[in-house]
């Protein structure tokens, strides 16, 4: 259940024969066309790639040329700067809900790509939902689409994506290792099913600590959501949310902190932020993480996975960093509901694709340390897998002091992109954060080095001067 910062909205299909050709900045803006049925996904509509969601025509930036169209039920956009350096950035968007209209939009770094001489391409994907495999296929197809539409082959291709698009990015470079020269995921689901384990952790520990009996039905009945609402109605006050002010709440906060990345600056503000945020419909009346719990059951991601992908059978829940668990921690681990995974991460692009942590090219990633939707533990999971595979030298992670999901400033993203391209060009690995070092993560200055700008809601000791 991951969504990008864009709202779920409209989409369109035009036959390829009627798709517009290249358009430069001086050309007249095309008229917007209503969404039309997809030719590959029954029941889907594809939005006009020549228009933004608000009806504004998509036109090239000064000096650039754009190409748009529909291929295999996915809308796409391509933009090439007037002075092109031969590089292409393929951008993968995040989760857009389970609606049946797909649309393409522009990457946030659009202007920066062009200013640096890079062309970019983006796809709507042919489907919505947590369909990472479709995102991989449609994104990789853009490389050949770029050659067809521009008549030129890109000399180097960088894969990038946010949130679910980060998962797309990680899978794409492993499945197509010769297609890319570098990758920049951010706020990404780099731990595949470990994200769903984390959602499970937050909910089952809350229930155990408050003495509320809960269930995990693989086939929820019609009344399950209402029962869950009633159970959350007892859990929330017992935890003292949104600030976790009761003894049970403080223990739960400590458990969630360790399951989401470890003791780190600003966590209290992050917990308050996310427990003050409403969840997604139809459970928008619940605090955010509690509203996600029912969606884990009976399969995930709108039926993409063939069963339950969350598991905590071997998880040891800790609220302290002592060498040995305390009596209270042993009690929690005895009482917590245990759930068995019935659908594992797929080694290819079916279901929820597995991320092996075998980057074949330089990867530079960013993550907000207070993001409790896709937590920084996703970076740690990827870093640990890369280390086991002898690929640590190809992964750099940077921590940002923010509490939102994908809450980055333009300066943070542009610096990361420029450092990645320098790494690709020179072979000199840029600096990052020691995200697997518990002491480094717990240091009061963690995240200071790469944070560049204000992030509302994040409260922690100020960064050291200089």
C-alpha positions in Angstrom: 0.0 0.0 0.0 2.3 2.7 -1.2 1.4 5.9 -2.9 3.3 8.7 -4.6 2.9 12.3 -3.5 0.6 12.8 -6.5 -3.1 12.1 -6.0 -4.8 9.2 -7.7 -6.3 10.7 -10.9 -7.2 10.3 -14.6 -5.6 8.6 -17.7 -5.8 8.0 -21.7 -5.0 5.8 -24.6 -4.4 6.9 -28.2 -3.5 4.4 -31.0 0.2 4.5 -31.8 -0.5 5.5 -35.3 -2.3 8.6 -34.1 0.3 9.4 -31.3 1.8 12.9 -31.7 5.4 13.2 -32.9 8.1 15.4 -31.4 7.0 18.8 -30.2 9.4 21.6 -29.5 8.9 24.6 -27.1 7.7 26.9 -29.9 5.0 24.5 -31.2 1.3 25.0 -30.4 0.2 23.2 -27.3 -1.9 20.1 -28.2 -5.6 20.0 -27.1 -6.3 17.6 -24.2 -8.2 14.4 -25.0 -10.5 12.5 -22.8 -9.3 9.2 -21.3 -9.9 6.2 -23.6 -10.0 2.5 -23.1 -6.7 0.6 -22.8 -6.1 -1.9 -25.5 -4.1 -4.3 -23.2 -5.8 -4.1 -19.8 -9.6 -4.7 -19.9 -11.5 -2.2 -17.8 -8.6 0.3 -17.7 -8.4 3.8 -19.1 -5.2 5.6 -20.1 -5.0 9.4 -19.7 -3.7 11.7 -22.4 0.1 11.9 -22.2 0.0 15.4 -23.7 -1.9 16.8 -20.7 -1.3 17.1 -17.0 -3.9 16.1 -14.4 -5.2 19.6 -14.1 -5.8 19.9 -17.9 -2.6 21.8 -18.6 -1.0 20.8 -21.9 2.4 19.1 -21.5 4.9 21.2 -23.5 8.7 21.1 -23.8 10.8 23.3 -21.7 12.8 26.0 -23.6 15.2 24.4 -26.1 14.0 20.9 -25.5 11.9 18.5 -27.6 9.2 16.1 -26.3 7.8 12.8 -27.6 4.6 11.3 -26.2 2.4 8.4 -26.9 1.0 5.1 -25.8 2.8 1.7 -26.0 1.3 -1.6 -24.7 -1.4 0.2 -22.7 1.0 2.6 -20.9 1.3 6.3 -21.6 4.8 7.7 -21.8 6.7 11.0 -22.1 10.2 11.7 -23.3 12.0 15.0 -23.2 15.4 15.7 -24.8 17.4 18.9 -24.2 18.7 20.9 -27.0 22.3 20.1 -26.0 22.1 16.4 -25.2 25.0 14.6 -23.5 23.9 11.1 -24.6 22.5 10.2 -21.2 18.9 9.1 -20.4 17.1 9.0 -17.0 14.2 6.6 -16.8 12.0 7.6 -13.9 9.6 5.2 -12.1 6.6 6.7 -10.3 5.2 5.5 -6.9 2.0 3.8 -5.9 -1.2 5.3 -7.2 -3.9 3.3 -5.6 -6.0 0.7 -7.1 -8.1 2.8 -9.6 -8.4 1.8 -13.2 -7.1 4.9 -14.8 -3.3 5.3 -15.5 -1.5 8.5 -16.2 2.1 9.7 -16.8 3.6 12.8 -15.2 7.0 14.5 -15.0 9.8 13.7 -12.6 10.5 16.3 -9.9 14.0 16.7 -11.3 12.8 17.3 -14.8 14.4 20.8 -15.2 17.7 19.6 -13.5 18.0 16.6 -15.8 17.7 18.9 -18.9 20.1 21.5 -17.5 22.7 18.8 -17.0 22.2 17.6 -20.6 20.2 14.5 -19.7 17.1 13.4 -21.5 14.4 11.7 -19.4 11.5 9.3 -20.0 8.6 8.2 -17.8 5.7 5.7 -18.0 2.3 5.6 -16.5 2.6 1.8 -16.3 -0.2 -0.2 -17.8 -1.7 -1.0 -14.4 -2.1 0.6 -11.0 -1.9 -1.2 -7.6 1.4 -2.5 -6.2 2.3 -4.0 -9.5 6.1 -3.6 -9.4 6.6 -6.1 -12.2 4.5 -4.1 -14.6 6.4 -1.0 -13.6 9.7 -2.7 -14.4 8.5 -4.0 -17.8 7.1 -0.6 -18.9 10.0 1.4 -17.5 12.7 -0.8 -19.2 10.7 -0.7 -22.5 11.2 3.1 -22.5 14.9 2.6 -23.4 13.9 1.1 -26.8 11.0 3.5 -27.1 13.5 6.4 -26.7 15.6 5.0 -29.6 12.5 4.5 -31.8 11.1 8.0 -31.2 14.3 10.0 -31.3 16.2 7.9 -33.8 19.2 7.8 -31.4 20.3 5.3 -28.9 21.2 6.6 -25.4 24.9 6.0 -24.5 24.1 5.6 -20.8 20.9 5.1 -18.9 20.2 5.9 -15.2 17.2 4.3 -13.5 15.5 6.3 -10.8 12.2 6.2 -8.8 10.5 7.2 -5.6 8.6 5.0 -3.1 7.2 2.0 -5.0 9.3 3.4 -7.9 12.3 2.7 -5.8 11.3 -0.9 -5.7 10.9 -0.8 -9.4 14.4 0.7 -9.7 16.0 -1.9 -7.5 14.4 -4.8 -9.4 15.0 -3.3 -12.9 18.8 -3.0 -12.4 19.0 -6.6 -11.2 16.8 -8.0 -13.9 18.5 -6.0 -16.6 22.0 -5.5 -15.4 23.4 -4.4 -18.8 20.8 -1.8 -19.5 21.8 0.7 -16.9 24.9 2.6 -15.8 23.6 3.8 -12.4 20.5 4.1 -10.2 19.0 6.6 -7.8 16.1 5.3 -5.8 14.7 7.5 -3.0 12.3 6.8 -0.2 12.2 3.4 -1.9 10.9 0.0 -0.9 14.4 -1.6 -1.1 13.5 -4.4 1.2 10.6 -5.9 -0.8 8.4 -7.9 1.6 10.3 -6.6 4.7 8.0 -3.5 4.4 4.9 -5.6 5.0 6.7 -7.3 7.9 7.1 -3.9 9.5 3.5 -3.0 9.1 2.6 -6.3 10.8 5.1 -5.6 13.6 3.6 -2.2 14.4 0.1 -3.5 14.8 0.6 -6.8 16.6 3.0 -5.3 19.2 0.5 -2.5 19.8 -2.3 -5.1 20.5 -0.1 -7.3 22.7 1.1 -4.3 24.8 -2.5 -3.1 25.4 -4.0 -6.6 26.0 -6.3 -6.4 23.0 -6.9 -9.7 21.2 -6.7 -9.3 17.4 -6.7 -11.7 14.5 -5.1 -12.1 11.1 -7.6 -13.7 8.8 -6.3 -14.8 5.5 -9.8 -14.5 4.2 -11.5 -11.6 6.1 -15.2 -11.7 6.4 -17.5 -8.8 5.7 -17.5 -7.6 9.3 -13.7 -7.7 9.8 -13.0 -4.0 9.2 -15.7 -3.0 11.7 -14.2 -5.4 14.3 -10.7 -3.9 13.6 -12.1 -0.4 14.1 -13.5 -1.4 17.5 -10.2 -3.0 18.5 -8.2 0.1 17.4 -10.6 2.1 19.4 -9.3 0.3 22.5 -5.6 0.2 21.4 -5.2 3.9 20.7 -6.2 5.4 24.1 -4.2 2.6 25.9 -1.1 3.7 24.0 -1.8 7.4 24.6 -1.6 8.3 20.9 -0.7 10.3 19.0 2.3 11.0 21.3 2.4 7.5 22.9 2.2 9.0 26.4 1.2 5.9 28.5 3.7 3.3 29.8 2.4 0.9 27.1 2.7 3.6 24.5 6.3 4.4 25.4 7.2 0.7 25.1 5.5 0.5 21.8 7.3 3.6 20.6 10.6 2.0 21.5 9.7 -1.2 19.7 8.5 0.6 16.5 11.7 2.7 16.6 13.9 -0.4 16.5 11.8 -2.2 13.9 11.9 0.9 11.6 15.6 1.6 11.7 16.9 1.9 15.3 17.3 4.6 17.9 17.8 7.8 16.0 17.2 11.6 16.3 13.7 12.9 15.9 11.8 9.7 16.3 9.3 11.0 18.8 8.2 13.7 16.4 8.0 11.1 13.6 5.7 8.9 15.8 3.4 11.8 16.6 3.3 12.9 13.0 2.3 9.5 11.6 -0.1 8.7 14.4 -1.8 12.1 13.8 -2.2 11.3 10.1 -5.3 9.6 8.8 -5.0 6.3 7.0 -6.2 5.5 3.5 -9.8 5.0 2.5 -11.9 3.1 3.6 -10.1 3.2 6.9 -9.3 6.9 6.9 -10.9 7.2 10.4 -7.9 5.3 11.9 -4.4 6.4 12.6 -2.2 5.8 9.6 -0.3 2.6 10.5 -3.4 0.9 12.0 -5.4 1.6 8.8 -2.9 -0.5 6.8 -3.2 -3.6 8.9 -6.4 -5.0 7.3 -4.9 -4.6 3.8 -2.2 -7.1 4.7 -4.7 -9.9 4.9 -6.0 -12.1 2.2 -3.2 -11.1 -0.2 -1.6 -7.7 -0.7 -1.5 -4.9 -3.2 -4.9 -5.3 -4.7 -4.4 -9.0 -5.4 -0.9 -8.7 -6.9 0.5 -11.2 -4.4 -1.1 -14.7 -4.2 -1.4 -14.7 -0.5 0.0 -13.2 2.7 3.6 -11.7 2.3 4.0 -10.6 6.0 5.7 -12.8 8.5 6.9 -12.4 12.1 7.4 -16.0 13.3 11.1 -15.5 14.0 11.0 -11.8 14.9 12.4 -10.9 18.3 10.8 -7.7 19.5 13.0 -5.4 21.5 12.3 -2.1 23.3 15.9 -1.7 24.6 19.4 -2.1 23.2 20.6 -4.3 26.0 22.6 -7.4 25.2 19.9 -9.7 26.6 16.2 -9.2 26.4 14.5 -7.9 29.6 11.7 -9.8 31.3 9.2 -7.4 29.8 10.6 -8.1 26.3 10.4 -11.8 26.8 6.8 -11.4 27.9 5.9 -9.3 24.8 7.5 -11.9 22.5 5.4 -14.7 24.2 2.1 -12.8 23.9 2.4 -11.2 20.4 0.3 -12.6 17.6 2.5 -14.7 15.2 1.8 -14.7 11.5 3.1 -17.0 8.8 4.0 -15.9 5.3 2.2 -17.8 2.5 3.6 -15.9 -0.5 7.3 -15.1 -0.7 8.9 -12.4 -2.8 9.2 -13.5 -6.4 12.7 -13.9 -7.9 11.5 -12.4 -11.1 8.8 -9.8 -11.8 5.7 -11.6 -10.7 3.8 -10.9 -7.4 5.9 -8.8 -5.1 9.4 -9.0 -6.9 12.4 -9.8 -4.7 15.3 -7.4 -4.3 18.4 -9.5 -4.0 20.8 -6.7 -3.1 23.1 -7.3 -6.0 23.5 -3.9 -7.6 25.4 -4.3 -10.9 26.0 -0.5 -11.1 26.5 2.4 -8.7 23.4 3.1 -6.6 22.9 6.3 -4.6 19.8 6.4 -2.4 18.1 8.9 0.0 15.7 8.3 2.9 13.9 10.4 5.5 14.9 9.1 8.9 11.4 9.9 10.3 9.4 8.3 7.5 7.3 5.6 9.2 5.4 4.6 6.1 8.4 3.3 4.2 11.0 3.5 7.0 14.8 3.8 6.7 15.0 0.1 7.7 14.4 -0.5 4.0 17.8 1.1 3.3 19.4 -1.0 6.0 17.9 -4.2 4.6 19.3 -3.4 1.1 22.7 -2.4 2.6 22.8 -5.7 4.5 21.9 -7.7 1.4 24.5 -5.9 -0.7 27.1 -6.5 2.0 26.3 -10.2 2.0 26.7 -10.3 -1.7 30.0 -8.4 -1.7 28.4 -5.3 -3.3 28.7 -2.7 -0.6 31.0 -0.6 -2.7 28.2 -0.1 -5.2 25.7 1.3 -2.7 25.6 4.7 -1.0 22.8 5.7 1.3 22.1 9.3 2.6 19.9 10.1 5.6 17.7 13.2 5.5 16.2 14.7 8.7 12.5 14.7 7.7 9.4 12.9 8.9 7.4 12.8 5.7 7.3 10.2 3.0 9.5 11.3 0.1 10.0 14.7 1.8 13.1 15.9 0.1 14.2 19.4 -1.0 15.3 20.2 -4.5 18.8 20.8 -3.2 19.0 17.4 -1.6 17.9 15.6 -4.7 20.0 17.6 -7.2 23.1 17.1 -5.2 22.5 13.3 -5.0 21.9 13.1 -8.7 25.0 15.2 -9.5 27.1 13.0 -7.1 25.8 9.9 -8.7 26.6 11.0 -12.3 30.1 12.0 -11.1 30.5 8.6 -9.6 29.4 7.0 -12.8 31.8 9.2 -14.9 34.9 9.0 -12.7 34.5 5.8 -10.6 35.0 7.8 -7.4 32.4 6.6 -4.8 30.7 9.5 -3.1 30.2 9.8 0.7 27.1 8.6 2.5 25.9 7.6 5.9 26.9 4.5 7.9 23.3 3.2 8.1 24.3 -0.2 9.4 26.3 1.3 12.3 23.9 1.4 15.3 25.9 4.1 17.1 26.2 6.3 14.0 22.4 6.1 13.5 21.8 6.9 17.2 24.1 9.9 17.1 22.3 13.2 17.6 23.9 14.5 14.3 22.6 11.6 12.2 21.2 13.0 8.9 22.8 16.4 9.3 25.4 16.0 6.6 23.0 15.6 3.7 19.9 17.6 4.9 19.7 20.8 3.0 16.6 22.8 3.8 13.7 22.9 6.2 11.6 19.8 6.8 8.4 20.7 8.7 7.5 18.4 11.6 10.9 17.1 12.3 12.0 17.9 15.9 15.5 16.9 17.2 18.6 18.5 18.7 20.0 21.0 16.1 22.8 20.0 13.9 26.3 21.0 15.0 27.4 24.4 13.5 29.6 24.0 10.5 
